[in-house]
Amino acid sequence: MAACTGLIVANLYYCQPLIVLIANEFKIPEANAGTITYLTQAGYAIGLFFMVPLGDKIERKKQILMTTFASVIALILAATAKSFFLLQIASLLIGITSIVPQLILPLAASLCAPEQRGKVVGTIMSGLLVGILLSRTLSGFIGQYLGWRSMFYIAAGICLLIFFVIQNKFPVNKPQFKGSYGELIKSLFTLIKTEPVLREATIINVFSFAQFGAFWTTMVLLLSGAPFHYNSATIGLFGIVGASGALAAPLVGRLGDKGGSRVAVGYGCLLILISFLVFYFSVESVIGIAIGIVFIDIGIQGVHISNQTRVYSLLPEARNRLNTVFMSFSFLGTAAGSAYGLFLWKLGGWHAVSIGCVGLSVLSLIVYGLTYKSKSKKQKA
């Protein structure tokens, strides 16, 4: 499950190191080419909101197989796009059909004992983060030596292979929700209204994912320009640095099993804040950027896995719907963060991006602090 999760979520990030190559082929500004990054993330958020809840209503393995096959078609559309507009449409469809990791996670959580849930979620999240980060490395090399279209053809082949692996290896998992699709979607808003932990975890994740999206989108623009002038293959290597953060996932998951999930969220927020302070002073330093990448990826792991473990512990019969609310808003945060990062880049370059993301870190810590105080008052009462 961790391997399938990592290989499919990679579809969302292959485009990032390819922005310059795509801009050159279609003869458009690099910042305009960067729009495919947030269209992909927005598509993912749409797919999460409208498709993931069905995992509580229809058989999960069947849904995973259908969605995986749809992603193969979307990737082929991207590889064969004759105009940038068609590539934008294909990017949106890639996002919508790459929701399989968020179908696998609730399935895995339903198969394990409660005391093992944090560890299991952490292990699968390791695969997910490795996929996110190493996708950039693979994409950078393929784009540089075989062209950007080859990357999407290769991704389609990987997803087709995964389709057969899932068909042979994944267990059948029966749904528990008996209502209509309309009732299913309506229940999402009920969960938002009635579950304060879900609201808190989601808001903090939105701010954290926005910073993640802003960084990885604008980093390509920073490293492709002066003083670095790196090609897509070299830029992709920075994904390997970030993959070190995946090693923290099982540790964070175990901390959650011991009741320390909320503490890990706080430390994660602080690490993300520190990363952007490092980035601010590393506009011409490869070593500084590498150190900042390690900080931001371990911080994202701490925030995301801990919050996801907390959310999964709320209502076992509604895990797909809880995950829908949590992840759809999180990836809307990523999409908004990518657009925010491009806006800040045009406004003031790398320093503006760093300062803008520090502001988002402060907001996430304010939410964390306010909800902590409100819980303490309730406990005293």
Residue pairs with C-beta under 8 A, 6 or more apart in sequence:
1 104
1 107
1 108
1 124
1 127
1 170
2 123
2 124
2 126
2 127
2 128
3 127
4 100
4 101
4 104
4 127
4 162
4 165
4 166
5 100
5 101
5 104
5 105
5 124
5 127
5 128
5 131
6 127
6 128
6 129
6 130
6 131
6 132
6 134
7 131
7 158
7 159
7 162
8 68
8 71
8 98
8 100
8 101
8 131
8 159
8 162
9 98
9 100
9 101
9 128
9 131
9 132
9 135
10 131
10 132
10 134
10 135
10 138
10 155
10 158
11 71
11 75
11 94
11 98
11 135
11 155
11 159
12 40
12 41
12 44
12 94
12 95
12 98
12 132
12 135
13 132
13 135
13 136
13 139
13 216
14 135
14 136
14 138
14 139
14 151
14 152
14 155
15 22
15 36
15 37
15 40
15 91
15 139
16 37
16 136
16 139
16 216
16 217
16 220
17 136
17 139
17 140
17 143
17 220
17 232
17 235
17 236
18 139
18 140
18 143
18 148
18 151
18 232
19 30
19 33
19 34
19 36
19 37
19 220
19 221
20 30
20 33
20 220
20 224
20 232
21 143
21 144
21 147
21 148
21 232
22 33
22 36
22 84
22 87
22 148
23 29
23 30
23 32
23 33
25 148
26 33
26 83
26 84
26 87
28 84
30 221
30 224
31 221
31 342
31 345
31 346
33 84
34 217
34 220
34 221
34 338
34 342
35 88
35 339
35 342
36 87
36 88
36 91
37 213
37 217
37 338
38 213
38 217
38 334
38 335
38 336
38 338
38 339
38 342
39 88
39 91
39 92
39 95
39 335
40 91
40 92
40 94
40 95
41 95
41 213
41 331
41 332
41 334
41 335
41 338
42 92
42 95
42 331
42 332
42 335
43 91
43 92
43 93
43 94
43 95
43 96
43 98
44 95
44 96
44 98
44 99
44 331
44 334
44 335
45 95
45 328
45 329
45 331
45 332
45 334
45 335
46 92
46 95
46 96
46 328
47 95
47 96
47 97
47 98
47 99
48 99
48 102
48 324
48 327
48 328
48 331
49 188
49 324
49 328
50 185
51 63
51 67
51 96
51 99
52 99
52 102
52 103
52 320
52 321
52 323
52 324
52 327
52 328
53 184
53 185
53 187
53 188
53 320
53 321
53 324
54 63
54 181
54 184
54 320
55 63
55 103
55 106
55 107
55 175
55 319
55 320
56 175
56 176
56 177
56 184
56 317
56 318
56 319
56 320
56 321
57 175
57 177
57 179
57 181
57 184
58 175
59 172
59 173
59 174
59 175
60 103
60 106
60 107
60 173
60 175
60 320
61 107
61 166
61 170
61 171
61 172
61 173
63 103
64 100
64 103
64 104
64 107
64 166
64 170
65 163
65 166
65 167
67 97
67 99
67 100
67 103
68 97
68 100
68 159
68 162
68 163
68 166
69 159
69 160
69 163
70 97
71 94
71 97
71 98
71 100
71 159
72 156
72 159
72 160
72 163
73 97
74 90
74 93
74 94
74 96
74 97
75 90
75 94
75 152
75 153
75 155
75 156
75 159
76 152
76 153
76 156
77 86
77 89
77 90
77 93
78 87
78 90
78 91
78 94
78 152
79 149
79 150
79 152
79 153
79 156
80 149
81 87
81 90
101 128
102 323
102 324
102 327
103 320
104 124
105 121
105 124
105 125
105 308
105 323
106 312
106 319
106 320
106 323
107 170
107 173
108 120
108 121
108 124
109 117
109 120
109 121
109 312
109 319
110 173
110 316
110 319
111 171
111 173
112 120
114 313
115 257
116 257
117 256
117 257
117 309
117 312
117 313
118 252
118 253
118 254
118 255
118 256
118 257
118 261
118 305
118 309
119 250
119 253
119 254
119 257
120 253
121 253
121 256
121 305
121 308
121 309
121 312
122 249
122 250
122 251
122 252
122 253
122 254
122 256
122 305
122 309
123 249
123 250
123 253
125 249
125 253
125 301
125 304
125 305
125 308
126 246
126 247
126 249
126 250
129 243
129 245
129 246
129 249
129 297
129 300
129 301
130 243
130 246
133 239
133 240
133 242
133 243
133 245
133 246
133 297
134 239
134 240
134 243
135 239
136 216
136 235
136 236
136 238
136 239
136 242
137 236
137 237
137 238
137 239
137 240
138 151
138 236
139 151
139 232
139 236
140 231
140 232
140 233
140 234
140 235
140 236
140 237
140 239
141 232
141 233
141 236
142 148
142 150
142 151
142 154
143 150
143 151
143 232
143 233
143 236
144 231
144 232
144 233
145 233
176 317
177 184
177 317
177 318
179 187
184 321
187 318
187 321
188 321
188 324
188 325
191 198
191 315
191 318
191 321
191 322
191 325
192 198
192 199
192 325
195 314
195 315
195 322
196 371
197 310
197 311
197 314
198 311
198 314
198 322
198 325
198 326
200 367
200 368
200 371
201 265
201 307
201 308
201 310
201 311
201 326
202 307
202 325
202 326
202 329
202 330
203 364
203 367
204 265
204 269
204 303
204 307
204 364
204 367
204 368
205 303
205 304
205 307
205 326
205 329
205 330
205 333
206 329
206 330
206 332
206 333
207 333
207 360
207 361
207 363
207 364
207 367
208 268
208 269
208 272
208 299
208 300
208 303
208 304
208 333
208 364
209 300
209 304
209 330
209 331
209 333
209 334
209 337
210 333
210 334
210 336
210 337
210 340
210 357
210 360
211 272
211 276
211 296
211 337
211 357
211 360
211 361
212 296
212 300
212 334
212 337
213 333
213 334
213 335
213 336
213 337
213 338
213 340
213 341
214 337
214 338
214 340
214 341
214 344
214 353
214 356
214 357
214 360
215 275
215 276
215 279
215 296
215 341
215 353
215 357
216 338
217 337
217 338
217 341
217 342
218 341
218 342
218 344
218 345
218 350
218 353
219 235
219 238
219 289
220 235
221 345
222 228
222 283
222 289
222 350
223 230
223 234
223 235
223 238
223 289
224 230
224 231
224 235
227 284
228 286
238 289
238 290
238 293
241 290
241 293
241 294
242 293
242 294
242 296
242 297
243 297
244 294
244 297
244 298
245 294
245 296
245 297
245 298
245 300
245 301
246 297
246 301
248 298
248 301
248 302
249 301
249 305
252 264
252 301
252 302
252 305
252 306
253 305
253 309
255 261
255 263
255 264
255 306
256 264
256 305
256 306
256 309
256 310
257 309
261 306
261 307
261 309
261 310
262 306
262 310
262 372
264 302
264 303
264 305
264 306
265 302
265 303
265 306
265 307
265 368
266 365
266 368
267 299
267 302
268 298
268 299
268 300
268 301
268 302
268 303
268 304
268 306
269 299
269 303
269 361
269 364
269 365
269 368
270 299
270 365
271 295
271 296
271 298
271 299
271 302
272 295
272 296
272 299
272 300
272 303
272 361
272 364
273 358
273 361
273 362
273 365
274 295
274 299
275 292
275 293
275 295
275 296
275 299
276 292
276 296
276 354
276 357
276 358
276 361
277 354
277 358
278 288
278 291
278 292
278 295
279 288
279 289
279 292
279 350
279 353
279 354
279 357
280 351
280 354
280 355
280 358
281 288
282 288
282 289
282 291
282 292
283 349
283 350
283 351
303 364
304 330
307 326
308 323
308 326
311 322
311 323
311 326
312 319
312 322
312 323
314 322
315 322
337 360
340 356
341 353
341 356
341 357
344 352
344 353
344 355
344 356
345 352
345 353
